[in-house]
Amino acid sequence: MSLSVLNIATDEKPVSNSFLGSQAINVDTFLTDLTKQQMKVALLLSQGHSNKVIGYELRKSQATIKAHISVILRQLGCTNRTQAALLIFQWLSMKSGQTTTG
């Protein structure tokens, strides 16, 4: 598994999703506030993995993963993991598109 997609330079563009209404979230700022471990959890969350699978991949307990996801949800202003996963996935897709076109 490669986490290199998280090393993309940021340009501070807010991301807005219909499930968040008109509230624009600056995902670049959000990601810089996370620890390395939380960023890894965010990436695996965006890929749809369960807490159990994320814990196995990162060799951490499910309780630790749950704590990381709680921080991610709070910082993104999301009410559930699906919202957070979609927002992170959209941001990663946007960043990947920028690096291939520029």
Secondary structure, 3 states (H helix, E strand, C coil): CCCHHHHCCCCCCCEECHHHCCCEECHHHHHHCCCHHHHHHHHHHHCCCCHHHHHHHHCCCHHHHHHHHHHHHHHHCCCCHHHHHHHHHHHHHHHHHHHHHC
